[in-house]
Amino acid sequence: MTPSRFALFPSNDREQELRLKRFLIATGAYAMNMCFVLVCWAMGYFTTKEVSGYVLLVAAINVGIYLTIRTDLNKRFADPSLTFLQLALATLSGLYLMYFGDAVRSTFLLLGVAAFVFGMLRFKTRGFIYLSAYILGGYAILIALLVQFRPGDINLRVDVLQWMALLVTMAQFTYLAGFIGNLRRKVRDNNIELEKRNGELEAALKQISDMAIRDELTGVYNRRYLMERIAEETQRCIRNGSVFCICIIDIDLFKQINDTYGHLAGDEVLRKVARTASGALRQTDFFGRFGGEEFVMVLTDTLAEGAMTSSERVRKSIEGLVFPEISGELKVTISIGIAEHARRGDPEATFKRADDALYRAKEGGRNRCVVASVEEA
């Protein structure tokens, strides 16, 4: 058994893969901030020890977030993307730099703008208020720590003024976050409505398409579509040398059924006969209503002998039907005329031969299948 190899992204979880890709974007932002910190270090604003601490802090944050997502621990949180946590930790690393930044402290407030914008796009108003409170609270604690432990590195009036400016900025961002959140919600609602309308449109188009090719009463193919399919099958026969048979079905004494039980009962008989006959065929065959009580079966890649077997199976299925909703005494039978289509023959001629065979079935006593002889082709 070979051990599974570790992959940077999960191979079977698209959502987790997307979250890790977003995380890598955040990692890129850390890398750019790191470059700026190194520039500050080269200019003497940070000591090597302070920069090393920042590097370790950033590394710990990124490794921790990555492992949390990669091991699926993030799925235990209400927000599996860990948006608030990532922004909170990014803010913590920024406050670390501000604590040691002295003269360049205010520049790191500018680096936080990207985080503000990301939070504004990801959070609703309440979530952004929480983030704002966290950032403002962290900055206030930072000022207190500087006053207590590094009083020589702080101009209290300036930092308090910057804190107030940050407060105003965060208030503006909060307003924008609410506005963008409302827009997102409207877009989401519009998308849901659009999907619903698209579904209704697809259903309507399918219904229109079915109406164009289906018989309204029985649900099987209509005469026009049958003729189109027969024309296609004729061309396939010419190209490939294949064979097909046309079988015309007629319900025996159907007028008597209408006269005895009514036209609604006749309609039910047509539906049940169509359903039973079409269900007895292969998927490659096609079946439809030709008009009145006549139906047509087209049996692809089938010789006359095979068509006779299939037709007998359909005939017996119809003969065995019962109609308790109409009358326990009602029995329905069918007659079938079968004709094998000649390779380069005319479909109309094949229809004529099948119709003649149907006539002979009727003359022979009904409830039977008759095959047109090859000599008739």
N, C-alpha and C positions, 0 to 999 in steps of 0.2 A: 504493500500500500504506500503510495507516494504521498508525502506531506503536502498539504495545500500551501501554495505560495501566497505571500502577503501582497495585496494590491493597494495602491494609493486610494482608489475609489472602490466602493462596493459594486459588484458586478450585477447584482439582482435587485437593487433598490434605487429607483430613479430619484425619489425624493431625497434620500440621504446623499446621493451623488450631487444633486443640485445644492444642498446645504453645504457640502464640502467645497464646492466650487465658489460659492459666495464667501466661505471662510478664507479661501486662498486669495480672493480679491482684498479682503481685510488684511491678510498677511502682506500683500503688496503695499498697502498703505503704511503698515508698520515699517517696511523696508525703506520707504521714502522718508519717513520721520527719522529713521535711524541715520540716514545719510545727512539730514539736517543737524542732528545731534553731533555727528562726527565733525561737521564743519564748525559747530560751536566749540567743540573740544579742541580742535586745531587752533582756534582763535583765543583759547585760554579761558573760556567761560565755564567749562566743566573740568574737573579733575579726572584722571584715569579711573580712580576708584568709583566716582559717581557714574561715569559712563558704563563701567563694568557692571555696576548694580542695575542700571537700566537695561543692559543687554540681557542679564540673567532674568530680570522681571519679565521682559517681553518674550523671551524664550519659554519661560514657564507658562505664561498665559497662552501662547500659541500651541505648545505641545499639549497642554491640558485641554484646551477647547477641541483640538483635533482628535485626541483620544476619546473624549466624551462623545463626539459625533460618530467616530469610526467604530466604537464598540456598542453603539446604539443606546448608550445611557441617556442621551438627550431625549429619547422618546418618552422618558418618564416625566418630563416637564410639560407644563401646559403649552409652552412655545418650544417645540423641538428645534427651532432654528437658533435658540438661545440668544435672541437679538438683544434683549436688555442686559443679559450677563456680559456679552461681548462688548457692548458700549460702556458698561460700568467698569470693566477691567481696562478698556482703552483710556477711560477718563482717569483711572487710578495711575496708569503709567504716565499720563500727562501731568498729573499733580505731583508725581515724584520729580519730574524734571523742573516744574515750577518751584518746588521747594529749594532746589539747589541752583536755580537759574539766575537769581539775583537780577542783574541788569537786563537780561533777555527774557525775564519771566513772562512778560505780556505777549511775547511772540508765540508762546505755546497756546495761548488762547485762540490765536488764528488757526493753528493746526487742528483745533477741535471743531472748526466749522464743518469739516467733512463729516465728522461723526454726527453733528447736529442735523445736517441735511439728510443723512442716511436714516436717522431716527425719525425725522419728520416724514419721510416717505414710507417708513415701515409701521409706525405707531399710529393708533388713534389718538384723539386729544388727551384722554386720560393717561394713556401710556407715556405720551411725551411730557405731560405735567410731572409724572413720577421721575422721568429722566432729568428734567430741568431741576426738580427739587434735589435730586442726588448730586448733580453737578454744582449747583449753588451751595449746597450744604458742604460738599467736599472742599470747595474754594474757601468757604468761611472757616472751616477747620484748619485749612492750610494757613490762612492769615493768622489764626490764633496760635498755631505752632511756631510760625516765624516770629511772632511777637515774643513768645515765651523762650524759644531756644536760639533764634538767630536775629535778634533785634537790630543788629547792624546791617542786615541784608534786606531790610524792608522799609519802604516809605509808606507808612500806614495810610496816610490820606490818599495817596495814589492808588494803593491796592483796594481800599474801600471804594474809591471812585470807579475802579475797573470792575469791582464786584457788582456795583449798581448798574454799570453799563451792560454787564453780562446778564443781569436780571431783566433789563429792558429788552435785550436781544432775545433772550429765551422766551419772553412773553410774546414777542413778535413771531418767533418760530412756532410757538404753541398755537397761535392764531392760524398761521399758515398750515400747520399740521392738521388742525381741525378742518380747514377749507379743503385741503388735499384729500383728507379722509372722506369727506362728503362726496368729493368727486369720484374717489375710488368706489364708494358704495353705489353711487349712481351708475358708474360704468359696469360694476358687477351685476346690478339689478337689470341694466339694459342687456347685458350679455345673456343673463338667464332668460329674459323675455325673448331675446333674439333666438336662442337655442330652442325655446318652446315654439316660436313661430316657424323656425326652420323645420322642426319636427312635424308641425301641422302641415307645412307646405309639402314636405316629402310624402306624408301620408296622402295628401290631396292629389299629388302628381301620380302616386302609385294607383290611387283609385281611378284617376282619369285614364291611366295606361291600361288598367284592368278592364275598364269600361270599353276601351277601344278594341280589345281583343277577346273579351268574355261575353258570353250570352247572359243577359240580365237575369233571366229566370233560373237557369240551371247552374250558372257559374262556370261551365266548361267553355272551351274556345268557341267563338262564333264562326259563321260561314266565311266571312271575309278573311279572317286570320287563317282558317283552315286552308283556303285556297293559296294563300301566300306560302304557307309551310309546304304544301304539296308541290308548288312550283320550285321551291328550294330543293326539295327532295328529288325532284325530277332532274335538276341540274347535277346534283351529287351523283345520281345514278348514271348519268352520261359520263361524268368525269371518272368515277371510280369503278364503274361496272357493277355497282351494288344493286340490290333488288328490294322493292317494297310492294306492299299490298294495300289496296283500298277496300274497306269493308263498309257497306252501307247497312245500317240497322234501322228497322222500322218496328214500332210497337204494334203488336197485333190488335186489331179491333179497338183502336184507341177512341174512335168516334163513339162506340157503345159505352166506353168508360165515362166519357163526358156527358153523354145523354142520360146515363143511369145515375151517376154520382155527382155530377156537376163539374163545371170548369175548374173550380178551386181544387177539387180532388184530382182532376186531370193534371193540373200544374204540379201537385205533390208527386204524382206518378212519374212525371217527366224528370223532376228533380232527383227522385230516388233511383230511377233507372240510370240517369247520367252519372250520379255519384258512384253507383255500383259498378257500372261498366268501366269508367275511367280508373277506378281503384284496382281493377283486375289486370291492367296493362303494365308494361315495363315503363321505366322513366324515359327511354328513348322513343317510345311510341307517342302519338298524340291523338286526342279525341275531342270531338266537338259536335255541336248541334248544327245540323244542316238546314233545318227548317221544320216547323210543325212538330210531328212526332218522329222525324228522321234524324239519325245521328250518323257520324262517320268516324271510323277508326282508320288510322294510317299506321301500319305496322312496318317499321323500318328494318332493313336487312333480313327480310322474311320471305321465304318462298310460299307458294300456295298451300302446301301441306302444313307448314307451321302456322299460317294464318287460319287454317281450318281448326287446328288445335286450340289456338287462342280464342277464336270465335265461339267454339263449343263451350269453352270455360266461361265466357261472358254470358252465353245463352243460358247455361245451367244456373249461373248466379242469379240472373233475373228471374228465372222460373221459380227459384226458391224464395223470392221475396214475399213478405207478408205486409199487409197494410192495415194494422189494427185501428189506426186513427180514421180510416175510411170505412172499411168493412172487413169482417173476418172471412167473408166469402170471396173477396176480390183476389183474383190471380192474374198476373200479368206475364205475357210471353212476348218474345221478339223473334223476328225473322232477319236473317243476315245474308246479304249477297256479297261474295268475295271475288276480287279480280287481282291477279298478279300483273304489275305494270311492266310492260316490255321496255327494254333499256332505252331505245330511241323512240318510244311510242308517245302518243299524245295523251296527256292526263284526262282530257275530256273523253277520249275513247275508252280509257280504263274505267272512268266513271260509268260510261254507258254499259260496259260489260258487267260491272258490279250491279248496276241497276237492273239489268236483264236477269242476272242471277237471283236478285232479290225477288223479282216477279215470279220466277220459277219456284222459289221457296214459298211464296204466298199461294201459288197455284197448287203446290204439293201438299198443302194442309197447314201451313204456318208452323211456328215454333221449331224452326230448323235452319240449318246453314247450308248454302249451296255455293259451290265454287265454279266460276266461269271457266270453261275449257280453254286450253291454250290455242286451239284452232280458231277461237273467236277473236283473237288479238289481231 
